Amino acid sequence: MNRVLITGAEGFLGRNLAVRMSAMGSVEVIEADLHTPESEWKETLRTCDTIFHLAGVNRPSDPADFRRTNCDFTACLCETLKEMGRAPRIVFSSSIQAALNNPYGISKKEAEEVLLRFGAEAGAVIRIYRLKNLFGKWSRPNYNSVVATFCHNIANDLPIRISDANERLDLTYVDEVVEAFLVEVGSCPSAESGLVNGDLVPSHALTLGELAGTIQTFRDMRTTLSFPEFSLAFHRQLYATYLSYVPVGMLETRLHSKHDNRGSLAEFMKSNQAGQIFLSRTLPGVTRGNHYHHTKTEKFFVVEGDGLLRMRQICGYQVVEYRLRGSDYQVVDIPPGFTHSIQNVGNGEMVTLFWASEIFNPDRPDTIYLPVDQQSEPAPAGTP
């Protein structure tokens, strides 16, 4: 079994990596942090096969901590391994700021050089990831990233400050880094030391204004029910991050429902790309619909109760019937140009889930009243 030491295991990246790696089963994870007694973490160096060196600081109260934590601690780690005669693989989380002339970047660059010298002398594989701005669950607001700060503040109805809405930044999702690190555990020992190609871990470029606006749409989903283009992986990742900052007592959303003598209806979700989902409760004997659409299409799914779906091509006479029971998990598509209705033919309430290919627009509803019933016999399902 591969023994893996994670320094900085209580930090943002370390916590995400430790949780994922501990679930693998084929890896023994040893966690250490800046507060772990020196004698303890040094002892683990005797037997570990891989070290993920993630410990560090990026916003210390004392600027001298940049060197003490990011550089000197790395030098102590390498010196201890050298004294033990050990050369495990070391994966180091550096930063793109290592190319910049600021205290944090300088400390990261010096730590890189310490590791590379040790690797050359001891024959150890040193893998250095110069990571971009990380975001994801468990990141600390006002410390790790602007994403964490924006998500926390917007989720908690707190103001956010944007100094320059046009400032651009590259963001990398923490799980993408974790995936790359998991590969390092089982990768070929012949992998070369040095900087890892930055393209190995995907990133997404946008402005601060775009970031804040997108996160705000997540907050607004409670009332608009509209969600952004989730075909973009970045939006799915950002939404998952935002949701991790919503207080657990605020995760519930009460939908606005409309009631009449037929029952009730509530919109559930909307998307300009994926249409709309809504749900109805229909009383026994009640019929809904008797209308058609020119472009809009729908899917009907009775999740509880017993329904009779009837449809007719508006230029024809034959009526097609589908019996929909909640226990049968049946979905029926409604083509354009077919007037349709659904009746509760059971003894209890009928619950129906609907999907429409377009969000309902009262100014252009594309919903025309026309009764399904004609003086004709019902045709079996599937008959044109």
C-alpha positions in Angstrom: 0.0 0.0 0.0 1.3 3.4 -1.0 1.9 5.6 2.1 1.2 9.2 1.4 2.1 12.2 3.6 0.1 15.4 3.1 1.5 18.5 4.7 -1.1 21.3 5.1 -3.8 18.7 5.4 -6.1 21.1 7.4 -5.9 23.7 4.6 -8.2 24.2 1.7 -6.4 22.1 -0.9 -5.1 19.7 1.7 -8.5 18.9 3.1 -10.0 18.2 -0.3 -7.1 16.0 -1.3 -7.1 14.1 2.0 -10.8 13.3 1.9 -10.6 12.0 -1.7 -7.4 10.1 -1.2 -8.6 8.5 2.1 -11.6 7.0 0.2 -9.3 5.2 -2.3 -8.6 2.3 -0.1 -5.3 1.6 -1.8 -3.5 4.5 -0.1 -2.6 5.1 3.5 -2.9 8.8 4.1 -0.9 10.5 6.8 -2.0 14.0 7.6 0.3 16.8 9.0 -0.2 20.5 9.4 1.8 23.4 10.7 0.6 22.6 14.2 1.7 19.0 14.0 4.6 18.4 16.4 7.9 18.3 14.6 8.8 14.9 16.0 5.6 13.4 14.6 5.8 14.6 11.0 9.5 13.9 10.8 8.9 10.3 11.9 6.5 9.8 9.0 9.2 10.7 6.5 11.0 7.4 7.3 8.3 5.3 5.5 6.2 7.5 3.2 6.4 6.8 -0.5 4.9 10.1 -1.7 4.8 13.6 -0.1 2.2 16.1 -1.1 3.8 19.3 0.2 0.8 21.7 0.5 1.6 23.5 3.8 2.1 27.2 3.5 0.6 30.6 4.1 -0.5 33.3 1.6 -1.9 36.0 3.9 0.1 36.0 7.2 -0.2 38.9 9.7 3.7 39.0 9.8 5.3 39.1 6.3 8.3 37.3 7.7 6.0 34.2 7.9 6.2 33.9 4.1 9.8 32.8 4.4 9.5 30.9 7.7 6.5 28.8 6.5 6.8 28.6 2.8 10.6 28.3 2.4 12.3 27.4 5.7 9.8 24.7 6.5 10.4 23.2 3.0 14.2 23.3 3.6 13.7 21.6 7.0 11.7 18.8 5.3 14.4 18.3 2.6 17.2 18.3 5.1 15.4 15.7 7.3 15.0 13.4 4.3 18.6 13.9 3.3 19.7 12.9 6.8 17.5 9.8 6.6 18.9 8.9 3.1 15.4 8.9 1.7 14.2 10.1 -1.7 10.4 9.9 -1.9 8.4 11.5 -4.7 7.4 15.1 -3.7 4.5 16.9 -5.2 4.6 20.6 -4.4 1.7 23.1 -4.6 3.4 26.3 -5.8 1.7 29.3 -7.3 1.8 31.3 -10.5 3.0 34.1 -8.3 6.3 32.4 -8.1 7.1 34.3 -11.3 6.3 37.6 -9.6 8.4 39.8 -7.4 6.3 39.9 -4.2 6.9 38.4 -0.8 4.6 35.5 -1.4 5.9 34.8 -4.9 9.5 35.0 -3.8 8.9 32.6 -0.9 7.3 30.1 -3.3 10.1 30.4 -5.8 12.7 29.8 -3.2 10.8 26.7 -2.0 10.8 25.4 -5.5 14.6 25.8 -5.8 15.1 24.1 -2.4 13.1 21.1 -3.6 14.7 20.9 -7.0 18.2 21.0 -5.5 17.2 18.2 -3.1 15.8 16.2 -6.0 19.0 16.5 -8.0 21.2 15.5 -5.1 19.0 12.7 -3.7 17.6 11.4 -7.0 14.0 12.1 -6.0 11.2 13.0 -8.4 10.0 16.6 -7.7 6.8 17.6 -9.3 6.0 21.3 -9.0 2.5 22.6 -9.8 2.3 26.4 -10.2 -1.4 26.6 -9.5 -3.6 29.5 -10.5 -6.3 31.0 -8.3 -8.1 28.0 -6.7 -11.7 27.8 -5.7 -14.1 25.2 -4.4 -15.7 24.0 -1.2 -14.0 24.6 2.2 -12.0 27.6 1.0 -11.8 30.3 3.6 -13.5 33.6 2.8 -11.3 36.7 3.0 -8.2 34.5 2.9 -7.9 31.8 0.2 -9.7 33.4 -2.8 -12.0 36.1 -4.0 -14.4 33.3 -5.1 -14.8 32.2 -1.5 -15.3 35.8 -0.3 -17.9 36.5 -3.0 -19.8 33.2 -2.4 -19.8 33.6 1.3 -21.0 37.3 1.2 -23.6 36.8 -1.4 -25.0 33.7 0.2 -25.3 35.5 3.5 -26.7 38.7 2.0 -23.5 40.7 2.8 -22.1 43.3 0.5 -19.1 42.6 -1.8 -16.4 45.1 -2.9 -15.1 45.2 -6.4 -12.1 47.5 -6.9 -12.0 46.9 -10.7 -14.8 45.0 -12.4 -12.7 44.5 -15.5 -9.8 42.9 -13.7 -9.2 39.5 -15.2 -8.3 36.4 -13.3 -7.7 32.7 -14.1 -9.6 30.3 -11.8 -8.9 26.6 -11.2 -11.4 24.3 -9.5 -9.9 22.4 -6.5 -11.3 19.1 -7.7 -9.4 19.4 -11.0 -6.2 19.8 -9.0 -7.1 16.8 -6.8 -7.7 14.7 -9.9 -4.2 15.6 -11.2 -2.7 14.8 -7.8 -4.4 11.4 -7.6 -2.7 10.5 -10.9 0.7 11.4 -9.3 0.2 8.7 -6.7 0.2 5.9 -9.3 2.1 7.5 -12.1 5.3 6.1 -13.6 8.4 6.5 -11.4 10.3 7.7 -14.5 8.2 11.0 -14.6 10.6 13.9 -14.8 11.1 16.4 -12.1 10.3 20.1 -12.6 7.4 22.3 -13.4 4.3 20.5 -14.5 2.7 21.8 -17.7 0.1 24.3 -16.6 -2.4 23.0 -19.2 -2.6 19.7 -17.2 -5.0 21.4 -14.8 -7.8 23.3 -16.6 -8.6 26.9 -15.7 -11.2 29.5 -16.6 -10.6 33.1 -17.4 -13.1 35.9 -16.6 -13.4 39.3 -15.0 -14.2 40.1 -11.4 -17.5 41.7 -12.6 -18.4 38.5 -14.5 -17.6 36.4 -11.5 -19.7 38.5 -9.1 -22.6 38.6 -11.6 -22.6 34.8 -12.1 -22.6 34.1 -8.4 -25.4 36.6 -7.9 -27.5 34.7 -10.5 -27.1 31.7 -8.2 -28.5 33.7 -5.3 -31.3 35.0 -7.5 -32.4 31.4 -8.5 -34.4 31.3 -5.3 -36.9 33.8 -6.8 -36.3 33.6 -10.6 -35.9 29.8 -10.7 -33.6 30.4 -13.7 -30.2 28.9 -13.8 -27.3 29.7 -16.1 -25.7 27.6 -18.8 -24.8 24.5 -16.9 -23.3 22.9 -20.0 -20.2 24.9 -19.0 -18.2 22.8 -16.5 -17.0 26.1 -14.9 -20.6 27.1 -14.1 -21.4 23.8 -12.5 -18.2 24.0 -10.4 -18.9 27.6 -9.4 -22.5 26.8 -8.4 -21.3 23.8 -6.3 -18.9 26.2 -4.6 -21.5 28.8 -4.0 -24.0 26.3 -2.5 -21.3 25.1 0.0 -21.5 28.6 1.5 -25.3 28.8 1.9 -26.2 28.5 5.6 -27.8 25.1 6.1 -30.9 26.8 7.5 -31.3 28.6 4.2 -31.2 25.7 1.7 -35.0 25.5 1.4 -36.9 27.4 -1.2 -40.7 27.7 -1.0 -42.1 27.7 -4.6 -44.9 30.0 -5.5 -48.0 27.9 -6.3 -51.2 28.9 -8.1 -54.5 27.4 -6.9 -57.8 27.1 -8.7 -60.8 24.7 -8.8 -58.6 22.2 -10.8 -55.9 21.9 -8.1 -52.5 23.7 -8.0 -49.4 24.3 -10.1 -45.9 25.5 -9.4 -42.9 26.3 -11.5 -39.8 24.5 -10.5 -36.8 25.3 -12.7 -36.2 27.4 -15.8 -33.4 27.7 -18.3 -33.0 29.6 -21.6 -31.1 26.6 -22.9 -33.1 23.7 -21.4 -36.6 25.1 -21.0 -38.8 24.8 -18.0 -40.0 22.2 -15.4 -43.2 22.6 -13.5 -45.5 20.4 -11.4 -49.2 20.2 -10.9 -51.6 18.6 -8.5 -55.0 17.8 -10.1 -58.2 16.9 -8.3 -60.2 13.7 -9.3 -62.3 14.1 -12.5 -60.5 17.3 -13.5 -59.1 17.9 -17.0 -56.1 20.2 -17.7 -55.0 21.4 -21.1 -57.1 21.4 -24.3 -54.6 23.5 -26.1 -51.7 23.2 -28.6 -48.4 24.8 -29.4 -46.7 25.8 -32.7 -43.1 25.4 -31.6 -43.1 24.6 -27.9 -42.8 20.8 -27.1 -43.6 19.1 -23.8 -43.1 15.9 -21.8 -45.8 14.7 -19.4 -44.9 12.4 -16.5 -47.5 11.4 -13.9 -45.6 10.7 -10.8 -48.6 9.9 -8.6 -52.2 8.9 -9.4 -53.9 7.8 -12.5 -54.2 10.0 -15.6 -55.6 9.8 -19.1 -53.6 11.8 -21.7 -55.4 12.5 -25.0 -54.0 14.3 -28.0 -55.1 15.0 -31.6 -53.3 16.5 -34.6 -55.1 19.9 -35.0 -55.8 19.2 -38.7 -57.0 15.7 -38.0 -59.8 13.9 -36.2 -58.3 10.8 -34.6 -57.6 11.0 -30.8 -54.7 9.2 -29.3 -55.0 8.1 -25.7 -52.3 7.2 -23.2 -53.1 5.9 -19.7 -50.4 7.2 -17.3 -50.0 5.7 -13.9 -47.6 7.0 -11.3 -46.4 3.4 -10.6 -45.4 2.9 -14.3 -42.8 5.7 -14.8 -44.1 6.6 -18.2 -43.2 9.8 -20.1 -45.1 11.0 -23.1 -43.9 13.6 -25.6 -46.3 16.2 -26.9 -45.4 17.2 -30.5 -46.2 20.7 -31.9 -49.5 21.0 -33.6 -51.2 18.5 -31.4 -53.9 19.7 -29.1 -53.7 17.7 -25.8 -55.3 17.3 -22.4 -54.8 15.2 -19.3 -57.6 14.1 -17.0 -57.3 12.7 -13.5 -59.3 9.4 -13.8 -58.3 8.1 -10.4 -59.8 8.4 -7.0 -57.1 10.6 -5.4 -55.0 13.5 -6.4 -52.9 13.2 -9.5 -49.4 14.7 -9.4 -47.8 15.4 -12.8 -44.3 16.6 -13.7 -44.1 18.7 -16.9 -41.2 19.8 -19.0 -41.5 22.4 -21.7 -38.8 23.2 -24.3 -39.4 27.0 -23.7 -39.9 29.2 -20.7 -43.4 30.5 -20.6 -43.6 34.0 -22.0 -46.9 35.8 -21.4 -46.2 38.2 -24.2 -45.7 35.2 -26.6 -47.3 32.2 -24.9 -47.5 29.9 -28.0 -50.5 28.3 -26.3 -53.8 28.2 -28.3 -57.0 26.8 -26.8 -58.6 24.0 -28.8 -60.6 21.1 -27.4 -59.2 17.6 -28.1 -62.7 16.1 -28.3 -64.2 15.6 -31.8 -66.8 13.3 -33.0 -64.5 10.4 -33.6 -63.4 7.2 -31.9 -60.1 7.2 -30.0 -57.2 5.6 -32.0 -54.7 3.3 -30.3 -51.5 4.9 -29.0 -49.0 5.3 -31.9 -51.6 5.9 -34.6 -51.0 9.1 -36.5 
